[in-house]
Amino acid sequence: MMARAHPAYGWLWLPRAEWSRTLARCLQERDQLADPTHSGQPEAFVEWCRVEQMPELAKRYRKQFDDRIASLQMMLANLQASIAAGRLDQQGEADQISAEIAWLSELVA
């Protein structure tokens, strides 16, 4: 079975059928914008992924979510060490990673 990276969350690999449904939703949201100058993913698609799709996917692909959390925790530990050593400019990135860890942990709980 071939898997493809999720359009919004590239760390999550989906089977072809699931990926196709996700991409179709992205294209549907893009087409509803009717804005030929818009770039990137439509906000409505990203919101749908975050609120509706990801909680469902967390149940079916638990290992990938656990692996992502572990990876983020290592990144956060490294950032916190850098911040403690004086790299205060990295605090924003550490906060973002911490927020993602909290969100993903909530999804798999």
C-alpha positions in Angstrom: 0.0 0.0 0.0 1.3 3.4 -1.0 1.1 6.2 1.5 1.3 9.9 0.9 2.0 12.8 3.2 -1.1 14.7 4.5 -1.5 18.0 2.6 -1.5 20.1 5.8 0.4 17.9 8.2 3.2 16.5 6.2 4.5 14.2 9.0 1.3 12.2 8.8 1.3 9.5 6.1 -2.1 8.5 4.8 -3.2 5.5 2.6 -4.0 6.5 -0.9 -7.8 6.6 -0.5 -7.7 8.7 2.7 -5.2 11.1 1.0 -7.4 11.4 -2.0 -10.4 12.3 0.1 -8.3 14.9 2.0 -7.0 16.4 -1.2 -10.5 16.5 -2.7 -11.6 18.5 0.4 -8.7 20.9 0.0 -9.6 21.5 -3.7 -13.2 21.9 -2.9 -12.4 24.6 -0.3 -10.0 26.3 -2.8 -12.7 26.3 -5.5 -15.2 27.9 -3.1 -12.8 30.8 -2.6 -13.2 31.9 -6.2 -10.0 33.9 -5.8 -7.4 33.1 -8.5 -4.7 35.1 -6.7 -5.0 33.1 -3.5 -2.0 31.0 -2.6 -1.5 28.3 0.0 -4.1 26.1 1.6 -7.5 27.6 2.2 -8.2 28.6 5.8 -11.4 26.6 5.8 -9.5 23.4 4.8 -6.9 23.9 7.5 -9.7 24.5 10.1 -11.5 21.4 8.9 -8.3 19.3 9.2 -7.6 20.6 12.7 -11.2 20.4 14.1 -12.8 17.5 12.3 -10.3 15.3 10.5 -7.3 15.1 12.9 -9.3 13.8 15.9 -10.5 11.0 13.7 -7.1 10.3 12.2 -5.5 10.2 15.7 -7.6 7.2 16.5 -6.6 5.3 13.4 -3.0 6.3 13.1 -2.0 6.5 16.8 1.6 5.3 16.3 2.3 8.2 13.9 0.9 10.7 16.4 2.9 9.2 19.2 6.1 9.3 17.0 5.4 13.0 16.2 4.9 13.8 19.8 8.2 12.1 20.7 10.0 14.0 17.9 8.6 17.3 19.0 9.6 16.6 22.6 13.2 16.1 21.5 13.1 19.3 19.5 11.6 21.1 22.4 14.3 19.8 24.8 17.0 21.0 22.4 15.4 24.4 22.1 15.0 24.8 25.8 18.7 24.0 26.2 19.5 26.7 23.7 17.2 29.2 25.4 18.8 28.4 28.8 22.2 29.1 27.1 21.1 32.5 26.0 19.2 32.0 22.7 16.1 33.9 23.9 15.1 34.4 20.2 14.1 30.8 20.1 11.4 31.2 22.7 8.6 31.7 20.1 9.5 28.5 18.3 9.6 26.6 21.6 6.1 27.9 22.4 4.8 26.8 19.1 6.2 23.3 19.5 4.9 23.1 23.1 1.4 24.1 21.8 1.6 21.4 19.1 2.6 18.8 21.7 -0.3 19.7 23.9 -2.8 19.6 21.0 -1.5 16.2 19.7 -1.5 14.8 23.2 -5.1 15.9 23.7 -6.0 14.1 20.4 -4.5 10.8 21.4 -5.7 10.9 25.0 
